[in-house]
């Protein structure tokens, strides 16, 4: 049994224990209307995330199978992040003026078209897919949350229950991602690396249809044009240090996270594929293509590793609930960010050691699972409703710029991980400042 399969089972046990503990110790809401609202949102949101996660494990492997060089693959990833930074910021910000529901439907359409391009081994067609995917990603991480917060407040639900929705969204997202990892691995093994993208297209199509029949439309500031909305958002960021600090933390953490998405495959891949070192493996490779002795395409089981990462995120979402009962989100995010920085140093200090590197990456994903609901909770506190989607997309500009700049330099893997660790240390310092600022403000108001 490989370290990836063994690690997966260990994670399952830990995750199950934490889930049972949080389920028993944290009471759920008895409001029927709230439960129905939560269910309506989560069904759509999880389908949207399923369409995204289904593509995650095999993006790098698909490009590699088309004969793309490492630098070409990095350029394609840069195009996606650049598209999200430039075009995605504009299109995503339309949600405040033209409707969050309409923006969510647009997400499904754009990402579906991106999946179609994966059938072509042409660099420029794949580039178009990355551009469409970049725009779709900006919508995914702004419009859905904006729709949720507006509808939650409009319907008069208790403010604490909003954190419950975020927590359940991360938990459900992790479950969907785990299933997506296994499904993607199955379809990739059976039909090739492009098959998971076809499954994603089908899910996104169904999502769009369900949105049309179940969601109502809501808006931010409809009276402002894009320039005014963007100006108001920048004014809020400049004048409110809490919003500025959140933007810096999000940009640094998610910039490191998206860079990690590109780098985890080469970091865990052995220098020599193990199947070629085993007698009889040559015939297996000739008969079935690039298949390892464990029966998966590629030198490592991408889908299983990806599923392991998602279980780690689920563990993080459960820890979020536990930490929130003990202290404030502003407080416990300080050590979480610091641990995430240390965890990404494993490929630097232990190069080639799959066990230690995989363990470090799992710790990082646990931190990701804590980060997502924590950031959403803090955004719900500090970001104004009128320009919520626009501000959230403004946060993504420096985020994508970080990834674009790093990847355009064609840096060595070790240098990239060092940069990510530095970014996360800076994010830790910003979180410390935010904690001190909130504590000082609270103390001043009490006086």
Steps between C-alpha positions, in 0.01 A plus 500: 500500500647838394540798733219673310246224561610454860490872564153517351365246749662676795339826389160332468517378862606840635234676295225264617594549867500879467169497312330292769642722774390828339161354410435402862639810669368779270118531483332558161230755416136397541368769262329317211522799267870537566562131433316524169693812403829337595415191299406708194833682510718199577359287216595764245829595663617141526418432136700811407793378706466145364543637149818672614645217711441242229763677290756550775690170521584461133559849359877471519496136388277578199726778378802275551334220301458742208878544497505847657827597664512605865537864397205476258287356779602786725406748225156341474453532875622860482240569231225373729609713792561800275154463352351482848696811599402713198178374343370307801512807723278690257255218424483389864428855611195513272323289763430805718331693219350236271424223749686234696272221373569594136872509576485148646333371182770671295757309708350169388496603133859628491645205690313254276655659193840473669444125540432463128842644415672222698427261212760672285875460535561836339675750729292799387165323534603394849593864560143607416374245750727644768373852429138387533582302813668801658191714456280221634718459808458867593124457485509179702683660792291817516149476356385191690606633841356844420164345407497297822577790737241731341224237506590395855473857628188580295313203646586606856683188614717511810847638425675208669331259260694654210818348644317168510430521126865579428613210715259258332604634161866421569409160643278415205755642261759264645269200461428597141871548434581157643238337279626706207851368562386139481265560206765695312755224563255234377412683180866591438602135541222380274487765228805725535584828668238700305204296629469677839447829315201350315349398833556854624318644199197282572486609865526869409217468249269349761602772748393778263158342451445460876598864566242622251218319682602538867687829558362853511705793372668754729726799445748730668503866399307512171519879468878509452681420178809284499738794547304634797468158657872435457584844643273442801664164560850646490388777736372242750827309477708815550298642789423182696820330620311180582392457137850582377652248738253230389592569139871459571447177694275355229740596221806354671336179620302419187790607279711239680216248479454536124875478445495182707232357267750519215799376696371205706513257207871550416586519873353155566602335172815281522786590270468156339149352454493189723326285242799517268730365768300180547543190280206455265388862535608582144236267357238652730590849382485394135161334545327759715691823454651696789369275779675435831517169684207621711283510188474878457607721214810701584792453740279580802124445565386860449136433588578321827745768607248767414234316703743489792549875477125552507453279806765716668293808411197332657703445817583869492133598471421291810789660688360840401179423690696387806733801498207739456352377827824573686611835360439754223578431136739795497697331779532138390585588140840628617654159581312340208674728250838442665459121486404524133828682432706230672316218322603624154868483593504118490597473128795731576638323806403144396526486117398166353352370828141426396381413852613824665402721205155337478454544876598867476258554214221337701567739789480790255163375374371480858593867531311567176192335651520736798579804285198491269217524756713734712551746216132484401401570860729803520380628161143469624595728792703766324415522126205732409202344319467766227830414335567156646562313173711785362720516811541123499617515139735788584658268756570256218708750298815482717429129559520422129787743451706305754447173314557654157827667602631186667419269211625737230845490656527127424641449848628174639257309719703561817501876443123499444434322829733741683304794359171343609634453853607865515157612377331298773727643770402851384134393509556383859634844594198667335266270692680594822451869416130443423454318830668781694297763313167328568594449865595866536182619328285277719676619815459865396126456443460341844669799660 
